[in-house]
């Protein structure tokens, strides 16, 4: 279940960057977003929890 969440996070992150790239080509002055940082923190947390579960610490 954790790996499914990480996979979903990766796919959502990929789709977000694709859509932002398309929007930036159309509208040059888009404000920056901190969603990449949030996604990275959630991915690190999810990977850590997956490692803990996998190695039974």
Secondary structure in CASP SS format (residue, H / E / C, confidence):
PFRMAT SS
TARGET T0000
AUTHOR 0000-0000-0000
METHOD secondary structure of the structure
MODEL  1
X C 1.00
X H 1.00
X H 1.00
X H 1.00
X H 1.00
X H 1.00
X H 1.00
X H 1.00
X H 1.00
X H 1.00
X H 1.00
X H 1.00
X H 1.00
X H 1.00
X H 1.00
X H 1.00
X H 1.00
X H 1.00
X H 1.00
X H 1.00
X H 1.00
X H 1.00
X H 1.00
X H 1.00
X H 1.00
X H 1.00
X C 1.00
X C 1.00
X C 1.00
X C 1.00
X C 1.00
X C 1.00
X C 1.00
X C 1.00
X H 1.00
X H 1.00
X H 1.00
X H 1.00
X H 1.00
X H 1.00
X H 1.00
X H 1.00
X H 1.00
X H 1.00
X H 1.00
X H 1.00
X H 1.00
X H 1.00
X H 1.00
X H 1.00
X H 1.00
X H 1.00
X H 1.00
X H 1.00
X H 1.00
X C 1.00
X C 1.00
END
